[in-house]
Amino acid sequence: MMTARCPERTASRFRLWVLVTCLSPGDRLSVADLGIAPSAGPGGRMSAMQSTVPRVRPQTIVAEVLEPRALFSVSEVAPVEVNLSASDLTVVAPPAVIIGQKFKAGVSLAVGNAGTTAVATRGTIELFLSQDHDLSSDDTVFSTVTPKLNLKPGQQRVVKVAITSLPSVPNGQYHVIARLSAGTNKVETDAADNIAANVNVHIDVAQPRIDLSGGFGLTPTTARPGKTLAVELSVFNSANITATGKLSVLVSATTDKLADPVGTPLGIGKVTIKVPPDEIRTYRLRVRVPASLPPGSYYLLGSVDSAAAFTESNESNNSFPGYTLIQIG
């Protein structure tokens, strides 16, 4: 008895694995023994196979079939018609989301079988961010899932998707739209009901932003050239994410804030900050007064992020004046 397994495609050939169970050592096999007759078409032929059965039985013997199209008639599987539907899209999400920040949100979609026959497939659900309620080419996919769907006619299943982040999109208000695809070798008889939108919930999406400004707090009224001057520094973060890291602050001195708003640089002080959005934090800033600074009465001038270590949405508000007159000398 001989048993042939399904052909295994290798490049432009098929390889037949023939299990020989009742031949004696030294027996020979031919194409006819395999029960395969080459077709009348050109190029239909079978390569020479192992012609002598080994002494060990049973044994797998390999035959290679060249020009398989001339030997076999291969027919494609016809796509199956289905009618899946998407409805009742529910979105539970925070009202505002910052790109790159983790959050917790959930989307659920009711998938139904509106057809007359059962459907067993692995479908695809794509979730889009849209600034309106209609799916278009400029909408952005932010999640794709491929649930297994086994639905009888008229049956529904709710598919839930957890969302923890969003892709980079322009600032704005977005709605969620879901698009359902039936899966491989499936064709929809009515694709109009494969899209569902939630018109009641919108998400405010914003790019991350840092905007630092500063001010002097408690300031001594006297200082000496060549010595350290310690002042209180307030840092305000008008932003939507926390500003964290080393902050450089240029401190200058001027005798007249109006006539000389730039002043003479005293030095750059550094502090490690962690300022949440829309909050103020106070730090102790130290700079050394240059020994060459002429004695006199001075006002301090400051400029936060003088080393440009932070990417800010507004750089024009980094400079600030002091209001305490300091006697240096």
C-alpha positions as CSV (number, residue, x, y, z in Angstrom):
1,M,0.0,0.0,0.0
2,M,1.2,3.5,-0.8
3,T,-0.1,6.7,0.7
4,A,0.8,10.1,-0.7
5,R,0.6,13.3,1.4
6,C,-0.5,16.7,0.0
7,P,2.1,18.2,-2.3
8,E,4.6,20.5,-0.7
9,R,5.4,23.5,-2.9
10,T,9.1,24.2,-3.3
11,A,10.0,27.0,-5.6
12,S,8.5,26.0,-9.0
13,R,8.2,22.3,-8.0
14,F,5.9,20.1,-5.9
15,R,7.4,17.4,-3.7
16,L,5.4,14.3,-3.1
17,W,6.1,12.3,0.0
18,V,5.1,8.7,-0.6
19,L,4.9,6.2,2.3
20,V,5.7,2.7,1.1
21,T,4.5,0.0,3.4
22,C,4.4,-3.2,1.4
23,L,7.3,-3.2,-1.0
24,S,10.4,-5.4,-0.6
25,P,13.9,-4.2,-0.5
26,G,15.3,-3.7,-4.1
27,D,11.8,-3.1,-5.6
28,R,11.5,-0.2,-8.1
29,L,8.8,2.5,-8.4
30,S,7.6,4.3,-11.5
31,V,5.3,7.3,-12.1
32,A,2.5,4.8,-12.8
33,D,3.0,3.3,-9.3
34,L,2.1,6.7,-7.9
35,G,-1.2,6.8,-9.7
36,I,-0.3,10.0,-11.5
37,A,-0.5,10.4,-15.3
38,P,1.3,13.3,-16.8
39,S,-1.1,15.6,-18.7
40,A,-1.0,16.0,-22.5
41,G,0.1,19.6,-22.1
42,P,3.6,20.6,-22.9
43,G,6.2,20.2,-20.1
44,G,4.2,17.7,-18.0
45,R,6.8,15.4,-16.6
46,M,8.0,13.9,-13.3
47,S,11.6,13.9,-12.3
48,A,13.5,10.6,-11.6
49,M,12.7,9.5,-8.1
50,Q,14.6,7.1,-5.8
51,S,14.2,4.0,-7.8
52,T,15.3,1.4,-5.4
53,V,13.5,0.8,-2.1
54,P,15.9,0.8,0.9
55,R,16.2,-2.2,3.1
56,V,14.4,-0.5,5.9
57,R,10.6,-0.6,5.8
58,P,8.3,1.3,5.9
59,Q,10.1,4.1,4.3
60,T,9.3,7.6,3.0
61,I,10.5,8.1,-0.6
62,V,10.6,11.5,-2.2
63,A,9.5,12.3,-5.7
64,E,9.7,15.8,-7.2
65,V,7.1,16.9,-9.7
66,L,8.4,19.5,-12.3
67,E,6.0,21.9,-14.0
68,P,3.1,21.2,-11.5
69,R,0.6,23.2,-13.5
70,A,1.0,20.7,-16.3
71,L,0.3,17.8,-13.9
72,F,-2.4,19.2,-11.6
73,S,-5.5,21.3,-12.0
74,V,-5.5,23.9,-9.2
75,S,-8.8,25.8,-8.5
76,E,-9.1,28.8,-6.2
77,V,-11.6,28.8,-3.3
78,A,-14.5,31.1,-4.0
79,P,-15.0,33.9,-1.4
80,V,-17.8,33.5,1.0
81,E,-20.6,36.1,1.1
82,V,-21.4,37.5,4.5
83,N,-23.2,40.4,6.0
84,L,-21.7,41.6,9.2
85,S,-22.7,44.9,10.8
86,A,-21.1,47.3,13.3
87,S,-23.3,49.3,15.7
88,D,-23.6,50.8,19.2
89,L,-20.0,52.2,19.4
90,T,-19.4,53.2,23.0
91,V,-16.4,55.3,24.1
92,V,-15.3,55.9,27.7
93,A,-12.3,58.2,27.8
94,P,-10.9,61.2,29.7
95,P,-12.1,64.5,28.3
96,A,-8.6,65.6,27.4
97,V,-5.6,63.5,26.3
98,I,-2.0,64.6,25.8
99,I,0.0,62.9,23.0
100,G,2.7,60.7,24.5
101,Q,1.0,60.5,27.9
102,K,-0.5,57.2,29.1
103,F,-4.2,57.2,30.0
104,K,-7.0,54.6,30.4
105,A,-9.9,54.5,27.9
106,G,-12.2,51.8,26.6
107,V,-14.1,51.3,23.3
108,S,-16.8,48.7,22.8
109,L,-18.5,47.8,19.5
110,A,-21.5,45.5,18.8
111,V,-20.7,43.2,15.9
112,G,-23.7,41.4,14.4
113,N,-24.5,38.9,11.7
114,A,-27.2,40.4,9.5
115,G,-27.0,37.6,7.0
116,T,-28.9,34.3,6.7
117,T,-26.0,31.9,7.3
118,A,-23.6,31.4,10.2
119,V,-20.2,33.2,10.0
120,A,-17.0,32.0,11.5
121,T,-14.1,34.3,10.7
122,R,-11.3,36.4,12.2
123,G,-12.6,39.9,11.6
124,T,-10.7,43.2,11.7
125,I,-11.9,46.3,13.6
126,E,-10.1,49.6,13.0
127,L,-10.6,52.6,15.3
128,F,-10.1,56.1,13.9
129,L,-9.7,59.6,15.3
130,S,-11.9,62.0,13.3
131,Q,-12.7,65.6,13.7
132,D,-16.2,65.0,12.3
133,H,-18.6,62.1,12.2
134,D,-17.7,60.8,8.7
135,L,-14.9,58.4,7.9
136,S,-12.5,59.9,5.4
137,S,-8.9,59.5,4.1
138,D,-7.5,62.2,6.5
139,D,-8.7,60.3,9.6
140,T,-6.1,58.6,11.7
141,V,-6.1,54.9,12.8
142,F,-5.1,54.6,16.4
143,S,-6.0,50.9,17.1
144,T,-6.6,47.7,15.2
145,V,-7.9,44.4,16.7
146,T,-8.7,41.1,15.0
147,P,-11.3,39.3,17.1
148,K,-12.6,35.8,16.3
149,L,-16.2,36.0,15.3
150,N,-18.6,33.0,15.4
151,L,-22.0,34.4,14.8
152,K,-25.3,32.7,13.9
153,P,-27.8,34.6,11.8
154,G,-29.2,37.5,13.9
155,Q,-26.6,37.1,16.7
156,Q,-24.5,39.9,18.1
157,R,-21.2,40.0,20.0
158,V,-19.7,43.0,21.8
159,V,-16.0,43.5,21.2
160,K,-14.1,45.6,23.8
161,V,-10.9,47.4,23.1
162,A,-8.6,49.0,25.8
163,I,-6.8,52.2,24.8
164,T,-3.8,53.6,26.6
165,S,-2.2,56.0,24.1
166,L,-2.9,57.9,20.9
167,P,-0.8,58.6,17.8
168,S,0.5,62.1,17.1
169,V,-2.3,64.2,15.6
170,P,-2.9,68.0,15.4
171,N,-4.5,69.7,18.4
172,G,-8.2,69.5,18.3
173,Q,-11.4,67.8,19.3
174,Y,-11.8,64.2,18.0
175,H,-14.6,61.6,17.7
176,V,-14.0,57.9,17.4
177,I,-15.1,55.9,14.4
178,A,-15.0,52.1,14.0
179,R,-14.7,50.2,10.7
180,L,-15.4,46.4,10.6
181,S,-13.9,44.1,7.9
182,A,-15.2,40.5,7.6
183,G,-11.8,38.8,7.2
184,T,-9.9,36.7,4.7
185,N,-11.8,35.2,1.8
186,K,-15.0,36.9,2.9
187,V,-16.9,39.5,0.9
188,E,-19.6,41.8,2.3
189,T,-23.0,41.9,0.7
190,D,-23.7,45.2,2.4
191,A,-20.6,47.2,3.5
192,A,-22.7,50.3,4.4
193,D,-23.4,49.0,7.9
194,N,-19.8,48.2,8.7
195,I,-18.9,51.7,10.0
196,A,-20.1,53.1,13.3
197,A,-19.4,56.5,14.9
198,N,-19.9,57.9,18.3
199,V,-21.3,61.4,18.0
200,N,-21.9,62.1,21.7
201,V,-18.3,61.8,23.0
202,H,-15.3,63.9,21.9
203,I,-11.8,63.9,23.2
204,D,-9.6,67.0,23.4
205,V,-6.3,66.0,22.0
206,A,-3.2,68.2,22.5
207,Q,0.5,67.9,21.8
208,P,2.7,68.0,24.9
209,R,3.8,71.6,25.8
210,I,6.1,73.2,28.3
211,D,6.2,77.0,28.9
212,L,8.5,78.3,31.7
213,S,8.7,81.7,33.2
214,G,10.3,83.0,36.4
215,G,10.5,85.6,39.1
216,F,12.7,86.5,42.1
217,G,11.3,86.1,45.6
218,L,13.2,86.9,48.8
219,T,16.3,88.8,47.8
220,P,19.1,90.1,50.1
221,T,19.6,93.8,50.1
222,T,23.4,93.6,50.2
223,A,26.1,91.6,48.4
224,R,29.9,91.6,48.1
225,P,31.9,91.3,44.9
226,G,33.6,87.8,44.6
227,K,31.1,86.3,47.0
228,T,28.0,84.0,46.4
229,L,24.6,85.7,46.2
230,A,21.6,83.4,47.1
231,V,18.2,84.4,46.0
232,E,14.7,82.8,45.9
233,L,13.6,81.8,42.5
234,S,10.0,81.0,41.5
235,V,9.4,78.9,38.4
236,F,6.0,78.8,36.7
237,N,5.1,76.1,34.2
238,S,2.2,77.3,32.0
239,A,1.9,74.0,30.2
240,N,0.1,70.6,30.0
241,I,3.0,68.3,31.1
242,T,5.4,68.4,34.0
243,A,8.7,70.2,33.4
244,T,11.5,68.1,34.9
245,G,15.3,68.5,34.7
246,K,18.2,70.9,35.1
247,L,17.2,74.5,34.6
248,S,19.8,77.1,33.9
249,V,19.1,80.7,35.0
250,L,21.1,83.7,33.8
251,V,21.3,86.4,36.5
252,S,22.3,89.9,35.6
253,A,22.5,93.2,37.4
254,T,21.5,96.7,36.2
255,T,21.4,100.1,37.8
256,D,18.4,101.1,35.7
257,K,15.9,98.6,34.5
258,L,14.4,100.9,31.9
259,A,17.7,102.4,30.5
260,D,19.6,99.1,30.7
261,P,17.2,96.2,30.6
262,V,20.0,93.7,29.7
263,G,22.4,94.6,32.5
264,T,25.8,93.1,33.4
265,P,25.8,89.3,33.6
266,L,26.7,88.0,37.1
267,G,26.6,84.3,36.3
268,I,24.4,81.3,35.5
269,G,22.8,79.4,38.4
270,K,21.4,75.9,38.0
271,V,18.5,74.2,39.8
272,T,16.8,70.9,39.4
273,I,13.1,71.5,38.9
274,K,10.0,69.4,38.8
275,V,7.1,71.8,38.0
276,P,3.6,70.3,37.2
277,P,1.3,72.0,34.7
278,D,0.0,75.4,35.7
279,E,1.9,75.3,39.0
280,I,4.7,77.3,40.7
281,R,7.7,75.8,42.5
282,T,10.2,77.8,44.5
283,Y,14.0,77.0,44.5
284,R,17.2,78.5,46.0
285,L,19.4,79.9,43.3
286,R,23.0,80.8,43.8
287,V,25.4,82.9,41.7
288,R,28.8,84.4,42.3
289,V,29.0,88.1,42.0
290,P,32.0,89.0,39.8
291,A,34.9,90.7,41.7
292,S,35.1,93.2,38.9
293,L,31.6,94.5,39.3
294,P,31.8,98.2,40.3
295,P,30.2,99.0,43.7
296,G,26.7,100.5,43.5
297,S,23.0,99.9,43.8
298,Y,21.6,97.2,41.5
299,Y,18.5,95.5,40.5
300,L,18.6,91.8,39.4
301,L,17.5,90.6,36.1
302,G,16.8,86.9,35.3
303,S,16.2,84.6,32.3
304,V,15.1,81.0,32.8
305,D,16.3,78.2,30.6
306,S,19.3,80.2,29.3
307,A,20.9,76.9,28.1
308,A,17.7,76.0,26.1
309,A,17.5,72.6,27.7
310,F,13.7,72.6,27.5
311,T,11.6,72.8,24.3
312,E,9.1,75.5,25.1
313,S,6.0,76.6,23.3
314,N,6.8,80.3,24.1
315,E,10.4,81.6,24.6
316,S,9.4,85.3,24.8
317,N,8.4,85.1,28.5
318,N,11.7,83.7,29.9
319,S,13.1,87.0,31.0
320,F,12.0,88.8,34.2
321,P,13.1,91.7,36.4
322,G,13.8,91.9,40.1
323,Y,12.2,94.5,42.3
324,T,14.7,94.6,45.3
325,L,17.5,97.1,45.2
326,I,20.8,95.5,46.2
327,Q,23.8,97.3,47.5
328,I,26.9,95.7,46.1
329,G,30.3,96.8,47.4
